[in-house]
Amino acid sequence: MKVAFIVSRLVNLGPVLVVRDLVVGLKQENIDCTVFYFDEEKEISMDCDTYRISFFEKIDFDAYDIIHSHGIRPDAYLYWHRFQIKHCKCVTTLHNYMYVDLAYQYNKVVAVIFSRLWRFLLRKHDLIVTLSRNAMEYYERWLPLSKLAYVYNAKSVDRLMDLSENEKQILLDFKKGRKIIGVNALLTERKGVDQLIRVLPELEDYVLVVVGDGQSRKELEQLSIDNKVQDRCLFLGYQLNAFRFLQYYDVYGMVSRSEGFPLSLIEASAYGVPTVCSRIPIFEEIFTSEEVAFFTLNDIASLKQAIILIEHNEKNIGDNFRKAYLERYTIKRMTIGYLSLYRKICTER
């Protein structure tokens, strides 16, 4: 079997990292993979041949059994070239809840227009993969159930990769014997990091380390000043391979208001870092209350109680979290899921 992936650019973003890990898993199953991308920007590498193409450049579609797109531009590319696609099967993975995420990123008008456009572009696809049962149910309202499936994401981490000595010293100097609540995220309202700042005045023995950048950073920094906890908040900005910081966190904060599938949460589970999770459907689907400490979204008292629960460690949450990763969220499990779907649609010719 030959599989071609299409992404917008080779950068450190969730969908691209999923493709990178899936390529690794498929190669272990002797599947021939190729990755095509549009933009010149190239931040990460793939363990297969990669080719930069233009949107209007036709590739040899039928040299592949599967063409697997990730994102609105790759989906649009397959729709634009739909008349040149004769025999291969087209698959897409939807990494988000279209309307919800576009509304957070832009506004509701943009969300309505572009979510409708995006769904229209999926008409050529033979299979539409979502990241959870909940997401599949979300898309059932607009897309044919016969074309929908779901596969949980996975995430590999190289646990031999560590912080530099300088980075370690920065954390040590900041920590000063206190416990670290850490979060690795793109800083937008959707990620809910403001809740961690608001809870800090209630937790004098904790500090907050934020790894990531984004449009909400200045607002979050101002919020830390408004709450008089700026001396207990460390904003480190964007860091490549942010998972390197996980082993230095006492608590991981997964406090999102919406998520497609949280790769940073899977990374935290790989390290077994005790984690507080907002009680939203995707998190409740993929982890249990024995594996993470849930709190009610936007309820600071509930968030505080979840952190205290972790502090007392009455449920061995960190150990259970790590076991969940090994059982459910390895590259092997994700690869088996996708390979099963590929083979199924190929037999439907």
RATA-V843056 format. One line per field, one symbol per residue. ss: DSSP state (H for helix, E for strand, C for the rest). phi: phi as a letter, one per 20 degrees, with the letter a starting at -180 (. if undefined). psi: psi as a letter, one per 30 degrees, with the letter a starting at -180 (. if undefined). A space follows every 10 residues. Layout:
# RATA-V843056
ss=???
phi=???
psi=???
This chain:
# RATA-V843056
ss=CEEEEEECCE CCCHHHHHHH HHHHHHHHCC CEEEEEECCC CECCCCCCEE EECCCCCCCC HHHCCEEEEE CHHHHHHHHH CHHHCCCCEE EEECCCCHHH HHHHHCCHHH HHHHHHHHHH HHHHCCEEEE CCHHHHHHHC CCCCHHHEEE CCCCCCCCCC CCCCHHHHHH HHHHHCCCEE EEEECCCCHH HCCHHHHHHH CCCCCEEEEE EECCCCHHHH HHHHHHCCCH HHEEEEECCC CHHHHHHHCC EEEECCCCCC CCHHHHHHHH HCCCEEEECC HHHHHHCCCC CCEEECCCCH HHHHHHHHHH HHCCCCHHHH HHHHHHHHCC HHHHHHHHHH HHHHHHCCC
phi=.dcddccfbe cecggfffgg ffggffffem eeccddbeef gcdcddeafc cecefeeeee gefcecddec offfffffff egfeedcfed ccdeebegff fffffcaffg ffffffffff fefffebcdd eaffffffeg fcdfgfeebb bffcbecefe fcfffffffg ffffflneed edbdafecgg fmfgffffeg gecfeccddd dqcqfegfff ffffffelcf fdcdeemfcf lfffegfdee cddddfebbf beffffffff emfgcecfed gffffecdfe dcdecfgmdf fffgffffgf gflfdlgfff ffffgfecce ggfffgffff fgfffffef
psi=kkkkkkleli lileeeeeee eeeeeeefgh kkkkkklele kjflllhlkk kkllegkkli egflekkjlj leeeeeeeee gfffjeelkk klkjgljdee eeeeecleee eeefeeeeee fgffkfkjkl fleeeeeeff fflkeffklk kkllkkkjff kllleeeeee eeeeehflkk klkjlkjlef fgffeeeffe ffifgllkkj jllafgeeee eeeeeeghgf fgkjjfakkk hffffefgke kkjiglfkkd kjeeeeeeee fhkkkkkkil eeefefllff fljklkkgje eeeeeeeeee efhfgheeee eeeeeeefhl eeeeeeeeee eeeefffg.
